Amino acid sequence: MSRQWGIIQFSKGNRPDSSTGYTLDDTARALMAMCQVVATGQGKVKERYVKTYLNFIRYCQQPDGSFLNYVDKDGIFTSQNEEVGLDDSNGRAVCALGYFISCAGHFPAPWKEEAEAILKRTFQRFDRIESPRSIAFMLKGFYYYSRECPSAQTDACIWLLANKLAQIYRRTAEVHWRWFEAYLTYDNAILPEAMLLAHLAIGREEYKEIAHESFEFLLKKVFVGNRIQVVSNQGWMHKGKSSHGFGEQPVDVAGMVIALKTFYQVFKDEKYLRMQKDAFNWFLGNNHLHQIVYNPATGGCYDGLEENNINLNQGAESTVCYLMARLSLLSD
């Protein structure tokens, strides 16, 4: 699905639909996935793909350090950038840059310098970021960046972002609702995972406590026995109300698979490994339709589960998220 500018956003069946253009979201994920392949020793990657993804992130960055998300097939920014919130895509870009820098020893040295320059231009944006997920993705990126380039400035960035997320949690969390918002929506697992990574980076116990408390709450909401059923994108799950409807997306399952690995690495609780395998098996048929979501014939991943059918399109988000989840099973 990768072309001149990045990775194509959508497909019709297993055929990339170039008319849908590219997004920073998908290209950032693709950069992380390629780096994961190298970091886990699962094979070689074509460096031109990595450079294409890195170039796209640089292309999307604006003079004030922020990023635009939507680019058409000819490389022109679309009007969607003015109509849709971009905080989360900005966070994913920071996450991908931090992860790339942590793996940059596998790639030409100037690429690392380029990624660092892009990342540092985002610093001026921190005081404007309020979206919990954007904060969480940034935290994850700076955690990885700090592993390769430790500094007091990086720790200060992590402290600032983690305190923001902790304050969001304290404002909302109650006895029976241990969460950052008054609802559960998409990509939920990144929030507790980011708090746990912040703890690992700067050692503050409060972050670890919030991470564990919120993650256990989330697990109870999305696991039924040994099967995961993530929050439906048809209305989400609001505090004090039951969740209704179907509409499960690979991005949510993959995020949980990855977060479970992180929690196991810190807490050494074997249940997290068991749940990680159960969650990953959603792709292989352990879901309410008992149907495989990963397509072994193409290497792609279907775009989600509805009540009675699978969405057979195999877009960039679904396919890359599946790959990242699979690779997380193999990492140390």
MIKOL-80322 format. One record per residue (C-alpha): residue in one letter; y, z, x. Coordinates in steps of 0.2 Angstrom, whole numbers, plus 5000, padded with zeros to 4 digits. Layout:
<sites>
+------+------+------+------+
! code !   c2 !   c3 !   c1 !
+------+------+------+------+
!    A !    Y !    Z !    X !
...
+------+------+------+------+
</sites>
This chain:
<sites>
+------+------+------+------+
! code !   c2 !   c3 !   c1 !
+------+------+------+------+
!    M ! 5000 ! 5000 ! 5000 !
!    S ! 5011 ! 5001 ! 5015 !
!    R ! 5024 ! 4987 ! 5017 !
!    Q ! 5039 ! 4983 ! 5027 !
!    W ! 5050 ! 4998 ! 5021 !
!    G ! 5037 ! 5011 ! 5017 !
!    I ! 5023 ! 5014 ! 5005 !
!    I ! 5024 ! 5006 ! 4988 !
!    Q ! 5027 ! 5018 ! 4973 !
!    F ! 5015 ! 5012 ! 4959 !
!    S ! 5000 ! 5001 ! 4957 !
!    K ! 4992 ! 4991 ! 4943 !
!    G ! 4974 ! 4996 ! 4944 !
!    N ! 4971 ! 4996 ! 4963 !
!    R ! 4984 ! 4982 ! 4966 !
!    P ! 5001 ! 4988 ! 4973 !
!    D ! 5015 ! 4984 ! 4962 !
!    S ! 5029 ! 4979 ! 4974 !
!    S ! 5041 ! 4977 ! 4960 !
!    T ! 5042 ! 4996 ! 4959 !
!    G ! 5049 ! 4998 ! 4976 !
!    Y ! 5048 ! 5014 ! 4987 !
!    T ! 5052 ! 5032 ! 4986 !
!    L ! 5056 ! 5045 ! 4999 !
!    D ! 5044 ! 5057 ! 4991 !
!    D ! 5029 ! 5045 ! 4993 !
!    T ! 5034 ! 5040 ! 5011 !
!    A ! 5037 ! 5058 ! 5016 !
!    R ! 5019 ! 5062 ! 5010 !
!    A ! 5012 ! 5047 ! 5019 !
!    L ! 5020 ! 5052 ! 5035 !
!    M ! 5012 ! 5070 ! 5034 !
!    A ! 4995 ! 5062 ! 5029 !
!    M ! 4995 ! 5051 ! 5044 !
!    C ! 5000 ! 5066 ! 5055 !
!    Q ! 4986 ! 5076 ! 5047 !
!    V ! 4973 ! 5062 ! 5052 !
!    V ! 4978 ! 5064 ! 5070 !
!    A ! 4980 ! 5083 ! 5070 !
!    T ! 4962 ! 5086 ! 5062 !
!    G ! 4954 ! 5074 ! 5074 !
!    Q ! 4948 ! 5063 ! 5060 !
!    G ! 4952 ! 5047 ! 5068 !
!    K ! 4966 ! 5036 ! 5075 !
!    V ! 4981 ! 5029 ! 5065 !
!    K ! 4991 ! 5014 ! 5067 !
!    E ! 5007 ! 5020 ! 5075 !
!    R ! 5017 ! 5006 ! 5066 !
!    Y ! 5013 ! 5015 ! 5050 !
!    V ! 5020 ! 5031 ! 5057 !
!    K ! 5035 ! 5023 ! 5063 !
!    T ! 5038 ! 5014 ! 5047 !
!    Y ! 5038 ! 5030 ! 5037 !
!    L ! 5049 ! 5039 ! 5050 !
!    N ! 5061 ! 5024 ! 5049 !
!    F ! 5062 ! 5025 ! 5030 !
!    I ! 5066 ! 5043 ! 5030 !
!    R ! 5080 ! 5040 ! 5042 !
!    Y ! 5086 ! 5025 ! 5032 !
!    C ! 5087 ! 5036 ! 5016 !
!    Q ! 5098 ! 5049 ! 5025 !
!    Q ! 5116 ! 5049 ! 5020 !
!    P ! 5131 ! 5054 ! 5031 !
!    D ! 5131 ! 5072 ! 5023 !
!    G ! 5113 ! 5075 ! 5028 !
!    S ! 5106 ! 5073 ! 5011 !
!    F ! 5093 ! 5059 ! 5006 !
!    L ! 5092 ! 5046 ! 4993 !
!    N ! 5075 ! 5044 ! 4985 !
!    Y ! 5073 ! 5027 ! 4977 !
!    V ! 5073 ! 5010 ! 4986 !
!    D ! 5069 ! 4993 ! 4978 !
!    K ! 5057 ! 4981 ! 4985 !
!    D ! 5072 ! 4973 ! 4995 !
!    G ! 5077 ! 4989 ! 5003 !
!    I ! 5092 ! 4992 ! 4991 !
!    F ! 5095 ! 5010 ! 4984 !
!    T ! 5093 ! 5009 ! 4965 !
!    S ! 5103 ! 5017 ! 4951 !
!    Q ! 5089 ! 5030 ! 4949 !
!    N ! 5097 ! 5040 ! 4963 !
!    E ! 5112 ! 5043 ! 4952 !
!    E ! 5101 ! 5048 ! 4936 !
!    V ! 5087 ! 5059 ! 4943 !
!    G ! 5088 ! 5075 ! 4953 !
!    L ! 5085 ! 5073 ! 4971 !
!    D ! 5083 ! 5091 ! 4977 !
!    D ! 5064 ! 5090 ! 4978 !
!    S ! 5063 ! 5073 ! 4987 !
!    N ! 5076 ! 5081 ! 5000 !
!    G ! 5064 ! 5095 ! 5002 !
!    R ! 5049 ! 5084 ! 5005 !
!    A ! 5058 ! 5075 ! 5018 !
!    V ! 5062 ! 5091 ! 5028 !
!    C ! 5044 ! 5096 ! 5026 !
!    A ! 5038 ! 5079 ! 5032 !
!    L ! 5050 ! 5079 ! 5047 !
!    G ! 5045 ! 5097 ! 5052 !
!    Y ! 5026 ! 5093 ! 5051 !
!    F ! 5029 ! 5077 ! 5061 !
!    I ! 5038 ! 5086 ! 5075 !
!    S ! 5024 ! 5099 ! 5076 !
!    C ! 5012 ! 5084 ! 5079 !
!    A ! 5024 ! 5074 ! 5089 !
!    G ! 5014 ! 5076 ! 5105 !
!    H ! 5002 ! 5062 ! 5099 !
!    F ! 5016 ! 5050 ! 5097 !
!    P ! 5030 ! 5042 ! 5109 !
!    A ! 5043 ! 5055 ! 5114 !
!    P ! 5058 ! 5046 ! 5107 !
!    W ! 5051 ! 5048 ! 5090 !
!    K ! 5051 ! 5067 ! 5091 !
!    E ! 5069 ! 5066 ! 5096 !
!    E ! 5073 ! 5055 ! 5082 !
!    A ! 5065 ! 5066 ! 5069 !
!    E ! 5074 ! 5081 ! 5076 !
!    A ! 5091 ! 5073 ! 5075 !
!    I ! 5087 ! 5068 ! 5056 !
!    L ! 5081 ! 5086 ! 5053 !
!    K ! 5096 ! 5094 ! 5061 !
!    R ! 5108 ! 5084 ! 5050 !
!    T ! 5101 ! 5093 ! 5035 !
!    F ! 5107 ! 5110 ! 5041 !
!    Q ! 5124 ! 5108 ! 5032 !
!    R ! 5115 ! 5106 ! 5015 !
!    F ! 5106 ! 5123 ! 5014 !
!    D ! 5120 ! 5132 ! 5005 !
!    R ! 5119 ! 5119 ! 4991 !
!    I ! 5100 ! 5119 ! 4988 !
!    E ! 5095 ! 5129 ! 4973 !
!    S ! 5079 ! 5121 ! 4967 !
!    P ! 5064 ! 5133 ! 4970 !
!    R ! 5053 ! 5118 ! 4975 !
!    S ! 5066 ! 5110 ! 4986 !
!    I ! 5068 ! 5127 ! 4995 !
!    A ! 5049 ! 5129 ! 4996 !
!    F ! 5046 ! 5112 ! 5004 !
!    M ! 5060 ! 5115 ! 5016 !
!    L ! 5053 ! 5132 ! 5021 !
!    K ! 5036 ! 5123 ! 5025 !
!    G ! 5045 ! 5110 ! 5035 !
!    F ! 5054 ! 5123 ! 5046 !
!    Y ! 5038 ! 5134 ! 5048 !
!    Y ! 5030 ! 5119 ! 5056 !
!    Y ! 5046 ! 5115 ! 5066 !
!    S ! 5047 ! 5133 ! 5072 !
!    R ! 5029 ! 5131 ! 5079 !
!    E ! 5034 ! 5117 ! 5090 !
!    C ! 5053 ! 5122 ! 5093 !
!    P ! 5055 ! 5140 ! 5091 !
!    S ! 5073 ! 5146 ! 5091 !
!    A ! 5084 ! 5159 ! 5084 !
!    Q ! 5093 ! 5145 ! 5074 !
!    T ! 5076 ! 5140 ! 5066 !
!    D ! 5072 ! 5158 ! 5061 !
!    A ! 5089 ! 5160 ! 5053 !
!    C ! 5086 ! 5144 ! 5043 !
!    I ! 5069 ! 5151 ! 5037 !
!    W ! 5077 ! 5168 ! 5033 !
!    L ! 5091 ! 5160 ! 5023 !
!    L ! 5079 ! 5149 ! 5013 !
!    A ! 5065 ! 5163 ! 5011 !
!    N ! 5078 ! 5175 ! 5005 !
!    K ! 5084 ! 5163 ! 4992 !
!    L ! 5067 ! 5160 ! 4985 !
!    A ! 5063 ! 5179 ! 4985 !
!    Q ! 5079 ! 5182 ! 4975 !
!    I ! 5074 ! 5169 ! 4963 !
!    Y ! 5057 ! 5178 ! 4961 !
!    R ! 5065 ! 5195 ! 4959 !
!    R ! 5076 ! 5189 ! 4945 !
!    T ! 5062 ! 5182 ! 4935 !
!    A ! 5046 ! 5191 ! 4939 !
!    E ! 5040 ! 5204 ! 4926 !
!    V ! 5024 ! 5214 ! 4924 !
!    H ! 5014 ! 5200 ! 4915 !
!    W ! 5024 ! 5186 ! 4923 !
!    R ! 5023 ! 5186 ! 4942 !
!    W ! 5032 ! 5170 ! 4944 !
!    F ! 5048 ! 5162 ! 4951 !
!    E ! 5053 ! 5153 ! 4935 !
!    A ! 5051 ! 5156 ! 4916 !
!    Y ! 5038 ! 5142 ! 4916 !
!    L ! 5025 ! 5134 ! 4926 !
!    T ! 5028 ! 5115 ! 4929 !
!    Y ! 5022 ! 5104 ! 4943 !
!    D ! 5017 ! 5107 ! 4961 !
!    N ! 5017 ! 5125 ! 4958 !
!    A ! 5006 ! 5131 ! 4973 !
!    I ! 5020 ! 5126 ! 4985 !
!    L ! 5030 ! 5141 ! 4980 !
!    P ! 5019 ! 5155 ! 4985 !
!    E ! 5012 ! 5145 ! 5000 !
!    A ! 5030 ! 5143 ! 5007 !
!    M ! 5033 ! 5162 ! 5005 !
!    L ! 5017 ! 5165 ! 5015 !
!    L ! 5023 ! 5153 ! 5028 !
!    A ! 5040 ! 5162 ! 5029 !
!    H ! 5031 ! 5178 ! 5032 !
!    L ! 5021 ! 5170 ! 5046 !
!    A ! 5036 ! 5163 ! 5054 !
!    I ! 5047 ! 5179 ! 5054 !
!    G ! 5035 ! 5193 ! 5050 !
!    R ! 5044 ! 5200 ! 5034 !
!    E ! 5031 ! 5209 ! 5024 !
!    E ! 5041 ! 5207 ! 5007 !
!    Y ! 5038 ! 5188 ! 5009 !
!    K ! 5019 ! 5191 ! 5011 !
!    E ! 5019 ! 5203 ! 4995 !
!    I ! 5028 ! 5190 ! 4985 !
!    A ! 5017 ! 5176 ! 4991 !
!    H ! 5001 ! 5186 ! 4987 !
!    E ! 5007 ! 5192 ! 4970 !
!    S ! 5013 ! 5176 ! 4963 !
!    F ! 4998 ! 5166 ! 4970 !
!    E ! 4985 ! 5177 ! 4961 !
!    F ! 4995 ! 5175 ! 4945 !
!    L ! 4995 ! 5156 ! 4947 !
!    L ! 4976 ! 5156 ! 4951 !
!    K ! 4973 ! 5166 ! 4934 !
!    K ! 4983 ! 5153 ! 4925 !
!    V ! 4974 ! 5137 ! 4932 !
!    F ! 4956 ! 5142 ! 4935 !
!    V ! 4943 ! 5143 ! 4922 !
!    G ! 4927 ! 5149 ! 4930 !
!    N ! 4923 ! 5138 ! 4945 !
!    R ! 4934 ! 5124 ! 4938 !
!    I ! 4953 ! 5120 ! 4940 !
!    Q ! 4963 ! 5114 ! 4926 !
!    V ! 4981 ! 5113 ! 4931 !
!    V ! 4996 ! 5114 ! 4920 !
!    S ! 4998 ! 5100 ! 4908 !
!    N ! 5013 ! 5089 ! 4911 !
!    Q ! 5015 ! 5087 ! 4892 !
!    G ! 5026 ! 5102 ! 4889 !
!    W ! 5021 ! 5113 ! 4904 !
!    M ! 5017 ! 5132 ! 4902 !
!    H ! 5031 ! 5143 ! 4896 !
!    K ! 5032 ! 5162 ! 4898 !
!    G ! 5025 ! 5170 ! 4882 !
!    K ! 5018 ! 5154 ! 4875 !
!    S ! 5001 ! 5146 ! 4877 !
!    S ! 4998 ! 5130 ! 4886 !
!    H ! 4994 ! 5115 ! 4876 !
!    G ! 4990 ! 5097 ! 4879 !
!    F ! 4982 ! 5087 ! 4893 !
!    G ! 4989 ! 5078 ! 4907 !
!    E ! 4983 ! 5084 ! 4924 !
!    Q ! 4990 ! 5075 ! 4940 !
!    P ! 4982 ! 5074 ! 4957 !
!    V ! 4998 ! 5081 ! 4965 !
!    D ! 4995 ! 5098 ! 4957 !
!    V ! 4977 ! 5099 ! 4962 !
!    A ! 4980 ! 5093 ! 4980 !
!    G ! 4994 ! 5106 ! 4982 !
!    M ! 4982 ! 5120 ! 4976 !
!    V ! 4968 ! 5114 ! 4988 !
!    I ! 4981 ! 5115 ! 5002 !
!    A ! 4988 ! 5132 ! 4997 !
!    L ! 4971 ! 5140 ! 4996 !
!    K ! 4967 ! 5135 ! 5014 !
!    T ! 4983 ! 5143 ! 5019 !
!    F ! 4980 ! 5159 ! 5010 !
!    Y ! 4962 ! 5160 ! 5017 !
!    Q ! 4969 ! 5158 ! 5035 !
!    V ! 4980 ! 5173 ! 5032 !
!    F ! 4970 ! 5184 ! 5021 !
!    K ! 4952 ! 5179 ! 5027 !
!    D ! 4946 ! 5181 ! 5009 !
!    E ! 4931 ! 5170 ! 5006 !
!    K ! 4935 ! 5168 ! 4988 !
!    Y ! 4950 ! 5157 ! 4993 !
!    L ! 4938 ! 5145 ! 5002 !
!    R ! 4926 ! 5145 ! 4987 !
!    M ! 4941 ! 5141 ! 4976 !
!    Q ! 4947 ! 5128 ! 4987 !
!    K ! 4931 ! 5118 ! 4986 !
!    D ! 4930 ! 5120 ! 4967 !
!    A ! 4948 ! 5114 ! 4966 !
!    F ! 4944 ! 5099 ! 4977 !
!    N ! 4929 ! 5095 ! 4967 !
!    W ! 4941 ! 5091 ! 4953 !
!    F ! 4943 ! 5074 ! 4961 !
!    L ! 4924 ! 5072 ! 4961 !
!    G ! 4921 ! 5076 ! 4943 !
!    N ! 4923 ! 5095 ! 4941 !
!    N ! 4936 ! 5092 ! 4928 !
!    H ! 4936 ! 5092 ! 4909 !
!    L ! 4931 ! 5074 ! 4907 !
!    H ! 4917 ! 5076 ! 4920 !
!    Q ! 4923 ! 5060 ! 4928 !
!    I ! 4927 ! 5055 ! 4946 !
!    V ! 4945 ! 5054 ! 4950 !
!    Y ! 4944 ! 5047 ! 4968 !
!    N ! 4938 ! 5029 ! 4969 !
!    P ! 4926 ! 5027 ! 4984 !
!    A ! 4927 ! 5008 ! 4982 !
!    T ! 4945 ! 5007 ! 4986 !
!    G ! 4949 ! 5023 ! 4995 !
!    G ! 4962 ! 5026 ! 4981 !
!    C ! 4964 ! 5040 ! 4968 !
!    Y ! 4967 ! 5038 ! 4950 !
!    D ! 4984 ! 5043 ! 4943 !
!    G ! 4978 ! 5058 ! 4932 !
!    L ! 4968 ! 5064 ! 4918 !
!    E ! 4973 ! 5063 ! 4900 !
!    E ! 4964 ! 5071 ! 4885 !
!    N ! 4950 ! 5058 ! 4883 !
!    N ! 4953 ! 5046 ! 4898 !
!    I ! 4958 ! 5043 ! 4916 !
!    N ! 4974 ! 5034 ! 4921 !
!    L ! 4966 ! 5020 ! 4931 !
!    N ! 4981 ! 5015 ! 4941 !
!    Q ! 4980 ! 5021 ! 4959 !
!    G ! 4998 ! 5024 ! 4964 !
!    A ! 5005 ! 5031 ! 4981 !
!    E ! 5007 ! 5049 ! 4976 !
!    S ! 4989 ! 5051 ! 4969 !
!    T ! 4981 ! 5042 ! 4983 !
!    V ! 4991 ! 5051 ! 4997 !
!    C ! 4989 ! 5068 ! 4989 !
!    Y ! 4970 ! 5065 ! 4988 !
!    L ! 4970 ! 5061 ! 5007 !
!    M ! 4980 ! 5076 ! 5011 !
!    A ! 4968 ! 5088 ! 5001 !
!    R ! 4953 ! 5080 ! 5009 !
!    L ! 4960 ! 5083 ! 5026 !
!    S ! 4964 ! 5101 ! 5022 !
!    L ! 4946 ! 5104 ! 5020 !
!    L ! 4943 ! 5099 ! 5038 !
!    S ! 4957 ! 5108 ! 5047 !
!    D ! 4955 ! 5124 ! 5056 !
+------+------+------+------+
</sites>
